[in-house]
Amino acid sequence: MLSSIGFPGLILILIIALVIFGPKKLPEIGKAAGQTLREFRKSTHDLTNDDTEGTNETKKSEAK
């Protein structure tokens, strides 16, 4: 995903964010974005694990 933006594009986005939000708010926004991404990944991982466990239980019951 970031590879399509490229390094210069990423720097430009960071500079624009710094100008819009200011140096005091930028760390707070980054922290909130990181927490949101972490929660999303955790939820996605939990859903895929639940789906995998359900599939394995179905296969075990069909084999009996």
C-alpha positions as CSV (number, residue, x, y, z in Angstrom):
1,M,0.0,0.0,0.0
2,L,2.7,2.5,1.0
3,S,4.9,1.4,-1.9
4,S,2.5,2.9,-4.4
5,I,2.7,6.3,-2.6
6,G,6.4,6.4,-2.6
7,F,8.7,8.1,-0.1
8,P,8.3,11.7,-1.6
9,G,4.5,11.3,-1.4
10,L,4.7,10.1,2.2
11,I,6.9,13.1,3.1
12,L,4.4,15.5,1.4
13,I,1.5,14.0,3.3
14,L,3.3,14.3,6.6
15,I,4.2,18.0,5.9
16,I,0.6,18.8,5.0
17,A,-0.7,17.0,8.1
18,L,1.9,19.0,10.2
19,V,0.7,22.3,8.7
20,I,-3.0,21.5,9.1
21,F,-2.9,20.0,12.6
22,G,0.2,21.6,14.1
23,P,3.0,20.0,16.0
24,K,1.1,19.5,19.3
25,K,-1.8,17.6,17.8
26,L,0.1,15.4,15.4
27,P,1.4,12.9,18.0
28,E,-2.1,12.5,19.4
29,I,-3.5,11.9,15.9
30,G,-0.8,9.3,15.2
31,K,-1.5,7.5,18.5
32,A,-5.2,7.4,17.8
33,A,-4.6,6.1,14.3
34,G,-2.2,3.4,15.6
35,Q,-4.7,2.2,18.2
36,T,-7.5,2.1,15.6
37,L,-5.3,0.1,13.2
38,R,-4.3,-2.3,16.1
39,E,-8.0,-2.9,17.0
40,F,-8.9,-3.5,13.4
41,R,-6.1,-6.0,13.0
42,K,-7.1,-7.8,16.2
43,S,-10.7,-8.0,15.2
44,T,-9.8,-9.3,11.7
45,H,-7.5,-11.9,13.3
46,D,-10.2,-13.0,15.7
47,L,-12.7,-13.3,13.0
48,T,-10.4,-15.4,10.8
49,N,-9.6,-17.6,13.8
50,D,-13.2,-18.1,14.6
51,D,-13.9,-19.0,11.0
52,T,-11.0,-21.5,10.8
53,E,-12.1,-23.1,14.1
54,G,-15.6,-23.5,12.8
55,T,-14.4,-25.1,9.6
56,N,-12.1,-27.5,11.5
57,E,-15.0,-28.6,13.8
58,T,-17.3,-29.2,10.8
59,K,-14.7,-31.4,9.1
60,K,-14.2,-33.4,12.4
61,S,-17.9,-34.0,12.8
62,E,-18.2,-35.0,9.1
63,A,-15.4,-37.5,9.4
64,K,-17.1,-39.3,12.3
